Amino acid sequence: MTAPPETMTAIVVADGKGRAEALHAASIPRPVPKTGEVLIRVRAAGVNRPDIVQRLGAYPPPPGAPETLGLEIAGEVVQAAGRWRAGERVCALLGGGGYAEYAAVDARHVLPIPDGLDFVEAAGLPETVFTVFANVFEHGALKAGETLLVHGATSGIGVAAIQMAKAAGARVIATARGAGKAQQARALGADIAIDAGAEDFAAVTQAAGGADVVLDMVGGDYFAKDLDALRTGGRIVFIAAQGGDKVTLPIFRLMQKRAVVTGSTLRPRHADEKARLTAEIARVVWPWVAGGKVRTVVDRTFPLEQAAKAHAHLETGSHVGKVVLTVG
């Protein structure tokens, strides 16, 4: 295999932060893998809301991670490490640096691309699957026969949550903004889909028997309704706060419900913890992916050099599923 070049094309943010138009392609040094890291020739990279937050200057990368954007990729191994050999098709969870021609990543954070998936589909899996698995199945402890209420049903996270919960034998109630998106959530497998702009999701969920787990990326005034929608002994898991990071907590209502309120972030977790998650996802979720129960719904693709357009599209909120950059 030909040795990789010393420089590569990557997406950088002009002046360190700014609007979508601040993203542009530049030539930067190719990463040199450390001990235990593989070098991957990137063929596709997922675009996620944390990338937008980082672009705006509010989500700095963890220590040791590249300053450039990109939390998930798919491509071919160029420099082997661990169990991986040159030429293998893989996808990976990154701390940053995915919007580029090459990425170096801990070999323990890499997964094989199942047969039948292309690079674009595979690139849309790691960030969403890791987030849903850690929050819904580990922190939220969702089990077969229980009910998941998921907000933002047509986002990348929402789509993955619907599919993974159904694969695990749970019932899914999903909320989305607009009747059209609610219909799309039903098509993706939700048992009940609610237009949150026109219906009281708490009342609809209560009428359907309540939720055991709520996956909330909204926060703000959704919290009180989440609590109303919850069954006794239920769990509310926060992964973002797009509607506001301050909530009023009715203590006695919490006590009556015997509810658990929790949340987490993925990116700052220790490499060993991400390695543990990778192994669990390989064991639990990857058979669902290989069997077609969990798949990437690709909304649009953009060439790497058009990352600014990809961010602008994601910011409209009109997408269903994942936005992915193609590389090379």
C-alpha positions as CSV (number, residue, x, y, z in Angstrom):
1,M,0.0,0.0,0.0
2,T,1.3,3.5,-0.9
3,A,2.5,5.5,2.0
4,P,0.1,8.3,2.9
5,P,1.1,11.9,2.2
6,E,2.5,14.1,5.0
7,T,-0.3,16.7,4.4
8,M,-4.0,16.4,3.9
9,T,-7.1,18.4,3.2
10,A,-9.2,19.1,6.2
11,I,-12.0,21.5,7.2
12,V,-11.0,24.4,9.5
13,V,-12.9,27.3,11.0
14,A,-11.8,30.7,10.0
15,D,-10.7,32.8,13.0
16,G,-11.4,29.8,15.3
17,K,-15.2,30.2,15.4
18,G,-18.1,31.6,13.5
19,R,-21.1,31.0,11.3
20,A,-21.3,28.1,8.9
21,E,-19.6,30.2,6.2
22,A,-16.5,30.2,8.4
23,L,-15.8,26.5,7.4
24,H,-13.4,26.1,4.6
25,A,-10.9,23.5,3.3
26,A,-7.2,23.8,4.1
27,S,-4.1,21.8,3.8
28,I,-2.8,20.7,7.2
29,P,-0.4,18.1,8.5
30,R,-1.7,14.5,8.4
31,P,-2.0,13.0,11.9
32,V,0.7,10.6,13.0
33,P,-0.8,7.7,14.9
34,K,0.4,7.2,18.5
35,T,1.0,3.8,20.0
36,G,-2.3,1.9,19.9
37,E,-3.9,4.1,17.2
38,V,-4.9,3.2,13.7
39,L,-4.6,5.6,10.7
40,I,-7.8,5.6,8.6
41,R,-8.2,7.0,5.1
42,V,-11.5,8.7,5.6
43,R,-14.2,8.1,3.0
44,A,-17.2,9.7,4.8
45,A,-17.8,11.7,7.9
46,G,-21.0,12.2,9.9
47,V,-22.1,15.8,10.7
48,N,-23.6,16.3,14.1
49,R,-25.0,19.1,16.3
50,P,-22.0,19.0,18.6
51,D,-19.9,20.0,15.5
52,I,-22.0,23.1,15.2
53,V,-21.6,23.9,18.8
54,Q,-17.9,23.5,18.5
55,R,-17.8,25.7,15.4
56,L,-19.6,28.4,17.4
57,G,-16.8,28.2,20.0
58,A,-18.9,26.6,22.8
59,Y,-17.7,23.0,22.7
60,P,-13.9,22.7,22.8
61,P,-12.3,19.3,22.0
62,P,-11.1,17.2,25.0
63,P,-7.3,17.3,25.8
64,G,-5.3,15.6,23.1
65,A,-8.0,15.6,20.5
66,P,-7.6,17.4,17.2
67,E,-8.9,21.0,17.0
68,T,-10.7,20.2,13.8
69,L,-14.3,19.0,13.6
70,G,-15.8,15.6,13.2
71,L,-16.8,12.9,15.7
72,E,-17.5,9.9,13.4
73,I,-16.0,8.5,10.2
74,A,-15.9,5.5,7.9
75,G,-13.0,4.5,5.7
76,E,-10.1,2.1,5.2
77,V,-7.3,1.2,7.6
78,V,-4.0,2.6,6.3
79,Q,-1.8,1.9,9.3
80,A,-2.6,-1.1,11.4
81,A,-2.9,-1.4,15.2
82,G,-4.6,-3.7,17.6
83,R,-6.9,-6.2,15.8
84,W,-7.1,-4.1,12.7
85,R,-5.2,-4.7,9.5
86,A,-4.4,-2.4,6.5
87,G,-7.3,-2.4,4.0
88,E,-10.1,-3.3,6.3
89,R,-13.3,-1.3,6.0
90,V,-14.1,0.3,9.4
91,C,-16.0,3.1,11.1
92,A,-14.9,4.9,14.3
93,L,-15.9,7.2,17.1
94,L,-13.5,10.2,17.3
95,G,-12.7,13.0,19.8
96,G,-12.4,15.3,16.7
97,G,-10.7,15.5,13.4
98,G,-13.2,13.6,11.2
99,Y,-13.7,16.3,8.6
100,A,-10.4,15.3,6.9
101,E,-8.8,12.9,4.5
102,Y,-7.1,11.0,7.3
103,A,-7.8,10.4,11.0
104,A,-5.9,8.7,13.7
105,V,-8.0,6.9,16.3
106,D,-7.6,4.6,19.3
107,A,-7.9,1.1,17.8
108,R,-10.3,0.2,20.6
109,H,-12.8,2.7,19.3
110,V,-13.1,1.2,15.9
111,L,-15.8,-1.1,14.6
112,P,-16.0,-3.2,11.4
113,I,-18.4,-2.1,8.6
114,P,-21.0,-4.9,8.3
115,D,-21.5,-6.4,4.9
116,G,-24.0,-4.5,2.7
117,L,-23.2,-1.1,4.2
118,D,-21.4,1.6,2.2
119,F,-19.1,4.2,3.7
120,V,-21.8,6.9,3.9
121,E,-24.2,4.6,5.8
122,A,-21.4,3.5,8.2
123,A,-20.2,7.0,8.9
124,G,-23.6,7.9,10.2
125,L,-23.5,5.2,12.9
126,P,-20.9,5.7,15.6
127,E,-21.9,9.0,17.2
128,T,-25.6,8.3,17.3
129,V,-25.3,4.6,18.2
130,F,-22.8,5.2,21.0
131,T,-25.0,8.1,22.4
132,V,-28.2,6.1,22.3
133,F,-26.7,3.0,23.7
134,A,-25.0,4.8,26.6
135,N,-28.0,6.9,27.5
136,V,-31.0,4.8,26.7
137,F,-29.8,1.3,27.5
138,E,-27.1,2.0,30.2
139,H,-28.2,5.1,32.0
140,G,-31.9,4.7,31.2
141,A,-31.8,0.9,31.6
142,L,-34.5,0.4,28.9
143,K,-35.6,-3.2,28.7
144,A,-37.8,-5.3,26.5
145,G,-41.5,-4.6,27.1
146,E,-40.9,-1.1,28.4
147,T,-41.8,2.2,26.7
148,L,-39.3,4.8,25.4
149,L,-40.5,8.4,24.8
150,V,-38.0,10.1,22.5
151,H,-38.0,13.7,21.5
152,G,-36.6,15.0,18.2
153,A,-37.6,11.8,16.5
154,T,-36.4,12.6,13.0
155,S,-32.9,13.8,14.1
156,G,-30.0,11.4,13.7
157,I,-30.2,10.5,17.4
158,G,-34.0,10.2,17.3
159,V,-33.9,7.8,14.3
160,A,-31.3,5.6,16.0
161,A,-33.2,5.6,19.3
162,I,-36.4,4.5,17.6
163,Q,-34.7,1.7,15.7
164,M,-32.6,0.5,18.6
165,A,-35.4,0.5,21.1
166,K,-37.6,-1.5,18.7
167,A,-34.8,-3.9,18.1
168,A,-34.5,-4.4,21.8
169,G,-38.3,-5.2,22.1
170,A,-39.5,-1.9,23.6
171,R,-42.4,0.2,22.6
172,V,-41.6,3.7,21.2
173,I,-43.5,7.0,21.5
174,A,-41.9,9.7,19.5
175,T,-42.3,13.5,19.3
176,A,-41.5,15.7,16.3
177,R,-42.3,19.2,15.2
178,G,-45.0,19.1,12.5
179,A,-47.5,16.5,11.2
180,G,-45.1,15.6,8.4
181,K,-42.3,14.7,10.7
182,A,-44.6,12.8,13.0
183,Q,-45.7,10.7,10.0
184,Q,-42.0,10.1,9.2
185,A,-41.4,9.0,12.7
186,R,-44.2,6.4,12.3
187,A,-42.6,5.2,9.1
188,L,-39.3,4.8,11.0
189,G,-41.0,2.4,13.4
190,A,-42.5,4.5,16.2
191,D,-45.6,2.9,17.7
192,I,-47.1,6.4,18.5
193,A,-45.9,9.6,16.9
194,I,-46.9,13.0,18.3
195,D,-46.8,16.4,16.7
196,A,-45.3,18.3,19.6
197,G,-46.3,21.6,18.1
198,A,-50.0,20.7,18.0
199,E,-50.5,18.1,20.7
200,D,-49.7,17.8,24.4
201,F,-47.1,15.0,24.3
202,A,-47.4,14.4,28.1
203,A,-51.2,13.8,27.8
204,V,-50.9,11.6,24.8
205,T,-48.2,9.5,26.5
206,Q,-50.1,9.2,29.7
207,A,-53.2,8.1,27.8
208,A,-51.0,5.4,26.2
209,G,-49.9,4.1,29.6
210,G,-46.8,6.3,30.2
211,A,-43.1,6.1,29.5
212,D,-40.5,4.1,31.4
213,V,-37.6,6.1,29.8
214,V,-37.6,9.5,28.3
215,L,-34.7,10.6,26.0
216,D,-34.6,14.4,26.0
217,M,-32.4,16.6,24.0
218,V,-34.7,19.7,24.5
219,G,-34.7,20.5,28.2
220,G,-36.3,23.8,29.2
221,D,-40.1,23.6,29.6
222,Y,-40.1,20.0,28.3
223,F,-38.9,18.7,31.7
224,A,-42.1,19.2,33.6
225,K,-44.0,17.4,30.8
226,D,-41.4,14.6,30.8
227,L,-42.1,14.1,34.4
228,D,-45.9,14.0,33.8
229,A,-45.4,11.5,31.0
230,L,-43.3,9.2,33.2
231,R,-44.5,6.0,34.8
232,T,-43.7,5.3,38.4
233,G,-40.0,4.3,38.6
234,G,-39.3,5.9,35.3
235,R,-36.0,7.5,34.1
236,I,-35.4,10.8,32.3
237,V,-32.1,11.0,30.4
238,F,-30.8,14.3,29.1
239,I,-28.3,14.5,26.2
240,A,-28.7,18.1,25.2
241,A,-30.7,21.3,26.1
242,Q,-31.6,22.9,22.9
243,G,-34.7,24.5,24.5
244,G,-32.8,25.8,27.6
245,D,-30.5,24.4,30.3
246,K,-32.5,25.6,33.3
247,V,-35.5,23.7,34.6
248,T,-37.8,23.8,37.6
249,L,-37.7,20.5,39.6
250,P,-40.9,19.7,41.5
251,I,-39.4,17.7,44.3
252,F,-42.6,16.1,45.6
253,R,-43.7,15.1,42.1
254,L,-40.3,13.5,41.6
255,M,-40.7,11.6,44.9
256,Q,-44.2,10.5,44.0
257,K,-43.0,9.1,40.7
258,R,-39.8,7.6,42.2
259,A,-38.2,9.0,39.2
260,V,-34.5,9.2,38.2
261,V,-33.2,12.2,36.3
262,T,-29.8,11.8,34.7
263,G,-27.8,12.7,31.7
264,S,-24.4,12.4,30.1
265,T,-21.9,13.6,27.5
266,L,-20.0,11.2,25.3
267,R,-17.0,13.1,23.9
268,P,-15.1,13.8,27.2
269,R,-15.3,10.2,28.4
270,H,-12.0,8.5,29.1
271,A,-10.5,6.4,26.3
272,D,-10.9,3.2,28.4
273,E,-14.6,4.0,29.0
274,K,-15.1,4.5,25.2
275,A,-13.3,1.2,24.6
276,R,-15.7,-0.5,27.0
277,L,-18.7,1.0,25.2
278,T,-17.3,0.0,21.8
279,A,-17.0,-3.6,23.0
280,E,-20.6,-3.6,24.3
281,I,-21.9,-2.0,21.1
282,A,-20.1,-4.7,19.1
283,R,-21.8,-7.3,21.2
284,V,-25.3,-5.9,21.5
285,V,-26.0,-3.4,18.7
286,W,-23.8,-4.6,15.8
287,P,-25.9,-7.7,15.3
288,W,-28.9,-5.4,14.9
289,V,-27.0,-3.4,12.3
290,A,-25.8,-6.5,10.4
291,G,-29.4,-7.8,10.5
292,G,-30.9,-4.6,9.1
293,K,-32.8,-3.7,12.3
294,V,-30.7,-0.6,12.8
295,R,-29.7,1.4,9.7
296,T,-28.6,4.9,8.9
297,V,-31.2,7.0,7.3
298,V,-29.2,9.4,5.2
299,D,-30.9,12.8,4.6
300,R,-28.2,14.4,2.4
301,T,-24.6,14.1,1.5
302,F,-22.1,16.9,0.7
303,P,-18.5,16.8,-0.5
304,L,-16.0,17.5,2.2
305,E,-15.3,20.9,0.7
306,Q,-18.9,21.9,1.1
307,A,-19.0,21.4,4.9
308,A,-20.3,24.9,5.3
309,K,-23.4,24.0,3.2
310,A,-23.8,20.8,5.3
311,H,-23.8,22.8,8.5
312,A,-26.2,25.3,7.1
313,H,-28.6,22.5,6.1
314,L,-28.4,20.8,9.5
315,E,-29.1,24.1,11.2
316,T,-32.4,24.5,9.3
317,G,-33.8,21.5,11.2
318,S,-35.5,20.2,8.1
319,H,-33.4,17.0,7.8
320,V,-34.6,13.5,8.6
321,G,-31.7,11.3,9.8
322,K,-28.1,12.0,9.1
323,V,-26.1,14.5,7.1
324,V,-22.8,13.1,5.9
325,L,-19.7,14.5,4.2
326,T,-18.1,12.4,1.4
327,V,-14.3,12.4,1.2
328,G,-12.2,11.7,-1.9
